[in-house]
Amino acid sequence: MVSTDGTAATTADLGFARLDLDRVVRTGDPEVVFGAGKTPDQIVAALARLHQEHPGRAVLATRVGGEARTRCRERLPGARVDDAGRTVTLGEPPAPRGRVAVVCAGTSDLPVARECATTVAVFGAEPDLVVDVGVAGLHRLLAERDRIAGADAIVAIAGMEAALPTVLGGLCGVPLIAVPTSVGYGWHMDGLTAFLTMLNSCAPGVVTVNIDNGFGAGVAAARVARQSVAS
């Protein structure tokens, strides 16, 4: 395998995974460990090796189960574990460039919102978490309008009928990433209802990621915020 500059690409073969150590050179950000389906020992080993290779940057694992989070606390000194967001971070995040408003409609959306906020920090922007401002109580959202509109990018997270991104898209003129969540009563089809609502938003400038994908939204928003400051 050859890297983009023509040299041999660097990987770390752990037996169960081949870590992409050149990703930080190609994209500006280290590889992230997706914890779902991995054993606690595999997650610990991958995070430890990534931290060894990138000592000056935070490394991240997402979708980390309860047993694995306990193992990370025991075996990775200095690890920051977010039980609600199911993330583990090792090392110091870079100095933030730009601010991302991570806005969630309800408390039930917090796991996705916290995953997103942690990702934003690891990927080099400042997360500003605004919680429980769903449109059923529109006054709560309007009270935070200036704070949200002043960010360099917005991530709007909502389940049920998922109206929050459309409302924010009509109130704010900054890049807006919508995250549907698998939250709702009855037959919401595991978030498909929210997903289709966001895809069909009448507000211009709303782009949508997959259901419950706080990580993907966080990466995109952080990169937008970083570029906003750079320009």
N, C-alpha and C positions, 0 to 999 in steps of 0.2 A: 504494500500500500504506500502511496506517495501523497505528501501533503500539498497544499496549494502553492507553496514556494518551491516545489520540486525536490525537497529533501524527504528522507524517510520519515513517515508519520510516527508519532510516539504513542504507544498504547501500553497499558499495564494489564497483563494477563493474570487474573486472579483464579483461573480455573473455571469459575462459574460466570465470569463476566470479563470483557475486555474494555477497560476504561479508556475513554478518548481523552488523552492528556493534551492534545493539540487544540481542543475546542476553544480554549480561552484565547489562543492566538488567532484563530479563524474568525471568531464571533465576538470576542471581548468578554466572554463569560464561561466559567468552567462547566463541565458536565454536571448534571443533577441526577441523583439516584431516585428512581421510581420504586418506592418500597413495596407496593402491592405485589404479592406473589413471591417475594423474597423472604428468606428466613432471617431471624434477628441477627445471627452471626454474619450472614452475607451483607446485610445493611451496615453493620458495624465495620466490617472489613473494607467495604467500598468507600465509606465516608472517611475512614482513617487514612486510606491510601490517597484519596483525592486531597485531603488536608495536607498530607506529607508533600504532595507534588505542588500544591498551591498554598504555601504557608501564609502568604500575604493577602489572601482572599477568603471570604466565607464560602463554604460548600454546603449544599443543601440536600436533604432527602425529604420527599413528599410521600403522602399516603402510607405513613408508618404506623403499623398496628400497635396495640397496647403493650404486648410482650416485647416487641422490638424497641419501643420507646424506653421501657424499663432497662433493657440491655444497654442502650446507648447512654443512659444516665450512669450506669455502673462502669462502663468501659471506656467512655470518651470524656475525659476531664474537660470541663469548660463548654460542653455541648449545651445548646439552648433548645429545650424541648417544649413544644406547644401542643398540649394534649388536645385542645379544641380543634386546632388546625391540622393536627396529625403530621407536624413537620419537626425535623431535627436540623439544626444549623450548627456548624463547627467552624470556628474562625471568625474574624471580624469583617463585617460588611464594608465595602468601599465607602469613601465619603460620598454622601448623596448629591446628585445633580438633578435638580427638578423635583417636583412634588406630584404625587398621584393621589387623588381622592378615591378611596375604596369605599363605595357607598352600598350598604345592604338594606334591603327592604324590611326584614324582620330578624328577630333573634335566631330563628331557625336557620337562617342563611349564614350565620356566623362561622361555621366550620369552613365553608368555601371562602368567605371574606378574609378569615385569618390566614388561610393558605395563600391567598392572593397578596395580602399585606406583607407576609414574610418573604415571599418571592420578590416583591418590589424592592425590599430592602437589600436582599442578597444581590439583585441585579442592578443596584447602584442608584436608586432613586429613593426619595423620602415618602413612605406611606402615611396617609392621613385617613384613619379609619373612622367612618361616619356610620353609626349603626341605628337600626330601627327607625327608618324614615320612609316607610312604605306609603303609598298614595292613599291608603284608607284613612290616614290622618295627614292630609296634605299640608297642614300648617307646620307639622314637624319638619317636612322637607324644605318648605319655603324659609323657615327660620335658619337653615344652613346653606341657603342658596349662594350667598357671597363667598363663603368658605369653599364650597365645592367649585364654583365657577372660576375661582382664582387659581386652581390647580393647573398643571401643564397637561394632564390627562386624567380621565375619569374612568373608573371601572364601576359599572352599575350591576348589582347582583340581586336577583329576585326569583322567586318561585311563584306558585299559584298562577294568577293571570299575567304576571310579569310586566306590569305597566310602567314600572319605575324608569327604565331606560328611555322610553318614549317621552315621558314628562321631562326628564333631565335634558333630553335632546332638544326640547323646545325652550328650555331655560338657559342653556349654556352653549358656548360656541367653541369648546375645546374638544380634541379627539375623545370619543366615547366608545368604550368596549363593553358590551353587554354579556353577562354571564347568567344563563338560565340555571336554576337549581331544581333538584328533584324533591321539591317541597310543595305540599298542597293536600287538599281534601279529596277524597273519592278517587275517581279515575282520571288522574292528571297524567297518566302514562309515563311515570318515572321522569318527569320533567319535559316530555315532548311538547306538552301544551305551552309551557313557558318558552321553549325553544322556538316554536313556530310563531308565537306572538312577537318575539324579538326580531326574528327574520323579517316579519311583515310590518315592522314599525313604520308609522307615517312620518316620523321625525327624520330629517336628513342627517347623515353623518354617524348613524349608529351601526357599528359592526358587531357581529355576534360570534362567540366561541362556543365550543361544545358544552353539553350539560355538565354542571359541577366543575368545570375546568378553571378553577381559580388560578392555578399555576400558569396555564397558557396566557390568560388575560394579564397576569402580573408581569410576565416577561415582556409582552408586547407594550404594555403601558409604561414600564420602566424605560424601555428603549425609546419610546416617544418622548418621555420626559427628559431623558439624557440629551437627545438631539435638540429639543427645544432650548435647553440651556446653552448647548454648544453653538447654536446658530445665533 
